[in-house]
Amino acid sequence: MLCQHNLILKTKKFNSPKSIQDYKSLLKIEWNNNVFYSYEYLVYHENQNQKLRYFLLEQDGKPIILMPFLIRLIPIDLSDNTKYYDIITPYGYGGPLFNRQYENYLDAFWKKVDKWHKDNNIVTEFVRFSLTDNYKKYSGDLKHTLLNIKGKILSDQNEQWKKFSPKVRNNYRTAIKSELTFVNVCGGNINKHDIYDFHAIYIDTMKRNNADKSYFFKLEYFEKLIFENKDNFEIVFVEKDGNRISTELLIYWKDTMFAFLGGTKKEYFQYRPNDFLRVEVIKLAYKKNITYYILGGGRTDGDGLFKSKKALFPKDNDSIFYTGRKILNEAIYMELTNKHHNLGCKSNSSFFPEYREPV
């Protein structure tokens, strides 16, 4: 049983080159540079309305738990003229980051976070958790938000092939007959041209799917993210007659490979590049001694996108992506919500926080 005395919760800003470098060093030394917590990944979500910060729980100066977040001024004036704020974690896998031996510190961490919230006029908190069970001991309400495919990479690749759905195997055979080829570019070998090709296919896919504007990441975002964390990235392509027609950006962390973002040119669907790419990625993961390949989920549980990913690991147990919701000041929350609704916004109890429901 670890002693939990002398715990201090610090709240830190990214307000100087040194503070940014200190954070990067901390993440690399203590947590193997988990890219979902990297500065380049996080800072994309900062703007004039939400500022990036992070909590750091220490014991006698030893970092125990890290959690980046965005603090937002609530743009609704109340009669007491007090400025109120809310907290969210950036898009993707987040929440508290810690090494497994410190899991029992989560209860103390959330108690200190809640106290900080109340001392700093925080009305609500919204947390996107990772798939590492870091939602445990959360002091707010947990919501099952989306199933994520987490496939096990087997030591016997013949068995892996047999476990694919028949559709995946047939599509892979079609791709082979169509003379598709697989290309992977990893780490320091990734150049601007590779990122440009990936980005062009990705953005075209987002346009075709009428994706939300938040998914239209700029080319410069990927360049900064990849070049500053090159050891954690790999870009894979499917080529047809020398043309790059499908792509996926992979993130590595410890024994896990994440399918981050990707896309395919519509005019090449008939050659079945998607399943071909993912089967080849699984082969790649096997060669790299990766244990898990996380493909994410669909837009909703069980939709077409989910089923296409699930076909690669039909027998594996899915992971649950949880989000957390917390109201720190019920009276102010209701006052903000009522004022928001009086301004003509329709109530929708599924939206959190309600006072930020889009008009």
C-alpha positions in Angstrom: 0.0 0.0 0.0 1.5 3.3 -1.1 1.7 6.1 1.4 -0.5 9.1 0.2 0.9 11.8 2.5 2.4 15.1 1.3 0.3 15.3 -1.9 0.2 18.6 -3.6 -1.9 19.5 -6.6 -0.4 22.1 -8.9 -2.1 24.0 -11.7 0.3 25.0 -14.4 0.1 27.2 -17.5 1.9 27.1 -20.8 3.0 30.7 -20.7 6.7 30.6 -21.7 9.1 28.6 -23.8 10.5 27.2 -20.6 7.1 26.1 -19.2 6.4 24.3 -22.5 9.8 22.6 -22.5 9.4 21.6 -18.9 6.0 19.9 -19.7 7.5 18.1 -22.7 10.4 16.8 -20.6 8.0 15.7 -17.9 5.8 13.8 -20.4 8.8 12.1 -22.0 10.5 11.1 -18.7 7.5 10.0 -16.7 5.0 8.8 -19.3 6.9 7.7 -22.5 5.7 10.7 -24.4 2.0 9.7 -24.7 1.1 11.7 -27.9 -2.5 12.4 -26.8 -1.0 14.5 -24.0 1.7 16.1 -26.1 1.9 19.9 -26.2 1.5 20.0 -30.0 -1.6 17.8 -29.8 -3.2 19.8 -27.0 -2.4 23.4 -28.1 -4.4 23.0 -31.3 -7.5 23.2 -29.2 -6.5 26.5 -27.5 -8.0 29.8 -28.7 -9.1 33.1 -27.2 -12.1 31.5 -25.6 -10.4 28.5 -24.0 -6.9 28.4 -22.5 -4.7 25.3 -22.0 -3.6 24.3 -18.5 -2.7 21.1 -16.7 -3.1 19.6 -13.2 0.0 17.9 -11.7 -0.3 15.9 -8.6 3.0 15.5 -6.8 4.2 13.7 -3.7 7.3 15.1 -2.2 8.2 16.6 -5.6 7.6 13.3 -7.4 5.1 13.6 -10.4 2.2 11.2 -9.8 -0.7 12.2 -12.0 -1.0 14.6 -14.9 -4.2 15.9 -16.6 -4.3 18.7 -19.2 -7.5 20.7 -19.6 -9.0 23.7 -21.2 -10.5 26.4 -19.0 -13.3 28.5 -20.6 -14.9 31.7 -19.4 -18.7 31.3 -19.5 -20.0 34.1 -21.6 -23.3 34.7 -19.7 -23.5 37.7 -17.3 -25.2 37.0 -14.0 -26.6 39.4 -11.4 -23.7 38.9 -9.0 -21.2 40.1 -11.7 -18.9 37.2 -10.9 -16.9 35.6 -13.7 -17.6 31.9 -13.9 -15.7 29.2 -15.8 -16.0 25.7 -16.9 -13.4 22.9 -17.7 -13.2 20.5 -20.5 -10.4 18.1 -21.7 -9.4 18.3 -25.3 -10.8 16.1 -28.1 -9.5 12.5 -28.0 -8.2 10.2 -25.3 -7.5 12.2 -22.1 -8.2 12.4 -18.4 -5.7 11.6 -15.7 -2.4 10.1 -16.9 -0.5 8.0 -14.4 1.6 4.9 -14.1 -0.3 1.8 -12.9 1.3 1.7 -9.4 -0.3 5.0 -8.6 -3.9 4.1 -9.5 -4.9 4.3 -5.8 -4.0 8.0 -5.9 -7.0 8.8 -8.1 -9.4 9.3 -5.3 -7.1 11.9 -3.7 -6.5 13.5 -7.1 -10.2 14.1 -7.8 -10.8 15.4 -4.3 -8.1 18.0 -4.8 -9.3 18.9 -8.3 -12.9 19.4 -7.0 -11.6 21.7 -4.3 -9.6 23.7 -6.9 -12.7 24.0 -9.0 -14.8 25.3 -6.2 -12.1 27.8 -5.2 -11.8 29.1 -8.7 -15.5 29.6 -9.7 -15.6 26.5 -11.9 -19.3 25.6 -12.6 -18.9 22.3 -14.6 -16.3 19.9 -15.8 -16.4 17.6 -18.9 -13.7 14.9 -19.2 -12.9 12.7 -22.1 -11.2 9.6 -20.7 -8.7 7.3 -22.4 -9.1 3.5 -22.8 -6.7 2.8 -19.9 -9.5 2.6 -17.2 -8.5 6.0 -15.9 -12.2 6.8 -15.4 -12.1 4.8 -12.2 -12.9 6.7 -9.0 -14.1 9.7 -11.0 -16.1 12.0 -8.7 -18.7 13.0 -11.2 -21.2 11.1 -13.5 -19.7 8.7 -16.0 -21.4 8.2 -19.4 -20.8 5.3 -21.8 -20.2 7.4 -24.9 -18.8 5.1 -27.6 -17.5 1.6 -28.1 -14.0 1.4 -29.4 -12.4 -1.5 -31.2 -9.3 -2.8 -29.4 -7.9 -5.7 -31.4 -5.3 -8.1 -30.0 -2.3 -8.8 -32.3 -1.7 -12.5 -32.2 1.6 -14.3 -32.2 0.2 -16.7 -34.8 -0.6 -14.6 -37.9 -2.4 -17.6 -39.6 -4.8 -17.6 -36.6 -5.1 -13.8 -37.0 -6.1 -14.3 -40.7 -8.7 -16.9 -39.7 -10.3 -14.6 -37.2 -11.0 -11.8 -39.8 -14.6 -11.8 -41.1 -15.0 -13.5 -44.5 -15.7 -10.0 -46.0 -12.2 -8.8 -44.9 -10.5 -11.8 -46.3 -12.3 -11.5 -49.6 -11.6 -7.7 -49.9 -8.0 -8.4 -49.2 -7.8 -10.9 -52.0 -9.5 -8.4 -54.3 -6.9 -5.8 -53.4 -4.0 -8.3 -54.1 -5.5 -9.1 -57.5 -5.8 -5.3 -58.2 -2.1 -5.0 -57.5 -2.4 -2.6 -54.6 0.8 -2.1 -52.7 1.4 -1.1 -49.1 3.9 1.6 -48.1 4.9 2.6 -44.6 7.0 5.6 -43.6 8.0 5.8 -40.0 9.6 8.2 -37.5 12.5 10.3 -38.8 11.9 9.1 -42.3 8.6 11.0 -42.6 9.0 14.1 -44.7 6.7 17.1 -45.6 5.7 15.4 -48.9 4.4 12.3 -47.0 2.4 14.6 -44.6 1.1 16.6 -47.6 -0.1 13.4 -49.3 -1.7 12.1 -46.1 -3.4 15.5 -45.4 -4.8 15.8 -49.0 -6.5 12.4 -48.8 -7.7 13.0 -45.3 -9.3 16.4 -46.0 -10.9 15.1 -49.2 -12.5 12.3 -47.1 -13.7 14.8 -44.4 -15.3 16.9 -47.2 -17.0 13.8 -48.7 -18.4 12.8 -45.3 -19.6 16.3 -44.4 -17.5 16.2 -41.2 -17.7 18.8 -38.5 -15.4 21.7 -39.1 -13.4 20.7 -36.0 -12.0 17.7 -38.0 -10.5 19.9 -40.7 -7.0 20.0 -39.2 -4.5 22.2 -41.0 -1.4 20.8 -42.7 0.8 22.8 -40.3 -0.9 21.0 -37.3 0.2 17.6 -38.6 3.7 18.9 -39.4 4.3 20.2 -35.9 2.7 17.2 -34.2 4.7 14.6 -36.2 8.1 16.4 -36.4 8.1 17.1 -32.7 7.1 13.6 -31.7 8.6 11.7 -34.7 9.3 8.5 -32.7 5.6 8.0 -32.0 4.3 8.2 -35.5 4.1 6.3 -38.7 2.2 7.1 -41.9 1.0 4.2 -44.1 -0.3 4.4 -47.6 -1.9 2.1 -50.1 -0.8 2.8 -53.7 -2.3 1.9 -57.0 -0.1 2.4 -60.2 2.2 4.6 -58.2 -0.7 6.8 -56.8 -1.3 7.1 -53.1 -5.0 6.2 -52.7 -5.6 5.4 -49.1 -3.8 6.4 -45.9 -3.7 6.2 -42.1 -1.7 8.0 -39.5 -0.6 5.7 -36.7 0.4 6.6 -33.2 2.5 4.4 -31.0 2.6 4.3 -27.3 4.1 1.5 -25.3 2.6 -1.8 -26.6 -0.3 -0.1 -28.4 -0.8 1.3 -31.9 -3.6 3.8 -32.5 -5.3 4.4 -35.8 -5.5 8.2 -35.4 -6.8 9.6 -38.7 -7.0 8.5 -42.3 -9.0 8.4 -45.5 -9.4 6.9 -49.0 -10.0 8.4 -52.5 -13.5 7.5 -53.5 -12.7 6.6 -57.1 -10.6 3.6 -55.8 -13.2 2.0 -53.5 -13.7 -0.8 -56.0 -10.2 -2.1 -55.3 -10.9 -2.5 -51.5 -8.0 -0.4 -50.2 -9.4 0.0 -46.7 -9.3 -3.6 -45.6 -6.1 -4.1 -47.4 -4.5 -1.3 -45.5 -5.6 -2.5 -42.1 -4.6 -6.1 -42.7 -1.2 -4.8 -43.7 -1.1 -2.6 -40.6 -1.8 -5.7 -38.4 1.1 -7.5 -40.1 3.3 -4.4 -39.4 2.1 -4.4 -35.7 3.1 -8.1 -35.4 6.6 -7.3 -36.7 7.0 -4.5 -34.2 5.8 -6.7 -31.3 2.7 -4.5 -30.7 0.1 -6.0 -28.5 -3.0 -3.9 -29.4 -4.3 -2.1 -32.4 -7.0 0.5 -31.5 -9.2 1.5 -34.3 -11.6 3.8 -32.5 -15.3 3.5 -33.1 -18.0 4.7 -35.4 -20.0 7.9 -35.2 -22.5 5.9 -33.1 -22.3 2.3 -31.7 -23.0 -0.3 -34.3 -23.1 2.0 -37.4 -21.5 1.2 -40.7 -18.1 2.7 -39.8 -18.0 0.7 -36.6 -18.9 -2.6 -38.4 -16.2 -2.1 -41.0 -13.6 -1.8 -38.3 -15.1 -4.5 -36.1 -14.8 -7.0 -39.0 -11.1 -7.1 -38.4 -11.5 -8.2 -34.8 -15.0 -9.7 -34.6 -14.3 -11.8 -31.5 -12.4 -9.3 -29.5 -13.9 -7.4 -26.6 -14.5 -3.8 -27.3 -13.4 -1.0 -25.0 -15.7 1.7 -23.7 -14.9 5.3 -24.3 -16.3 7.1 -21.2 -16.9 10.8 -20.7 -17.4 12.4 -17.3 -19.8 15.2 -16.3 -19.7 17.1 -13.1 -21.7 20.1 -11.8 -19.7 21.9 -9.1 -22.2 24.7 -8.4 -25.8 23.6 -8.9 -27.4 27.0 -8.2 -25.2 28.8 -10.6 -25.6 26.0 -13.2 -29.4 26.4 -13.1 -29.2 30.2 -13.3 -26.9 30.0 -16.3 -29.1 27.4 -18.0 -32.3 29.3 -17.4 -30.8 32.5 -18.7 -29.5 30.6 -21.8 -33.0 29.2 -22.4 -34.6 32.6 -21.9 -32.4 33.8 -24.7 -34.3 31.5 -27.1 -32.2 28.3 -26.8 -34.2 25.1 -26.8 -33.5 22.8 -23.9 -31.8 19.5 -24.6 -31.0 17.5 -21.5 -28.5 15.3 -23.4 -26.2 18.3 -24.1 -23.7 19.1 -21.4 -23.4 21.7 -20.1 -26.9 22.9 -21.1 -26.0 26.6 -20.9 -23.6 26.0 -23.9 -26.1 24.2 -26.1 -25.8 25.6 -29.6 -28.7 27.9 -30.7 
